[in-house]
Amino acid sequence: MNRFELTGELLASTGARRTPSGLPTMRLHLRHRSTQTEAARDRTVELEIELVAFGPVAEALAGAGIGSRLRLAGFIDHKGARDPRPELHVTEFDILAPAAPDHMN
């Protein structure tokens, strides 16, 4: 199984672009904050992470304004043939709370 689910605030995005083959793509920067239980103790989790989306998901995510609260789900793969670092690929999402008007792109 290779699946992640994450909620957070959209900090930045490239906006919808196209790959050389014409596929819509978008890179996102998300801030996540939560409390998780580990070894019967609460642990505060705070992180910023980059994600990528392709196709109709990228086009739809382009409508999410900076500051929107999102739920993202997808899978993890390496960044590229020459870059083994992990990258989170978004395959589905929900806008939990739209950006406030003063935070819109």
N, C-alpha and C positions, 0 to 999 in steps of 0.2 A: 504494500500500500504506500502511496506517495500522495499525501493530501495535506494541505494546511488551511486554516481558517483564522482570520485576523481582523480585528476592528481597529480603527484609528482615524486620525485627522489628516486629511490631505494637505501636505505642506507645499508641494510643487508638482508640476507635470510638464512634459514636453509638448502637450497638446497632441492631437491626432496627426500622425505623419504616415508616410508610406515607405515600405521596404523597397529595395531595388526591383523586386518582382511585383510591386504594386499592392502588397498586403498592408492594410492599415495597422499601425503600431503606435504604442504610447508607453512612455516611461513615467513612473510615479514615485514620489517620495512621501512616505507615510510615517506619522508619529503614533506609536502605540503606548498606552498606559493601562495597567491593570494590576490586580492583586491575584496571585496564584497560590495554591496550597502545594507545598512540597515538604515531604517528611513530616507531615502533621503540623507544619508551621506556615503562616502567611508570608509571602514574599512579594515585594513590590517589583513590578516589571515595567521598565521604561526603555524604549528603544526607538530609533529611527531606521527605516529600512527602504531600500529601493525595490520596485517591482516592475514587471513588464506585462503588457496585454497586447493581443493581436486580434485582427478581424473585427467582427461586430462588437465584441466586448470593448476593444479600444475605442471604436467610434462612439459607443454609448457612454463610456467613462469620460470622454472629452467634454460632456455636459456637466460634470461635477466640478463645482467651483472650489478654489483654494479655501480651505477651512471647513469643507464638508466633512461630516463624520460618515465613514464607509465601513461596510462589512465586505471583506474580500475573501474569496476561496479559490484554490487552484492547486498547483503542484510545484515541485522544486526540480530544477535542472541546472546544468552548468551554464555559465554565461556564453560560452562559445567553444569552438574547436580548439582554440589555443588558450582559453581562459577557464581553468577548472573551478573557479569560485562559484558558489551556489547563487542561483537567481530564482526568485519567486515569480511564477507565471500565473496571472489572474485569468481564470476561466469563467467566473461568475461573481457578481457583486450586487449589493443593495446600497442605496443612499439612505442612511439612517437618519441623518439631519442635514439639510442643505446648508450651504455656507450663508453666514449672515451677509446682508447687502453690502456692508463695508469691507468684506473680505472677498468679494467676487473678483474673478480674473479680469 
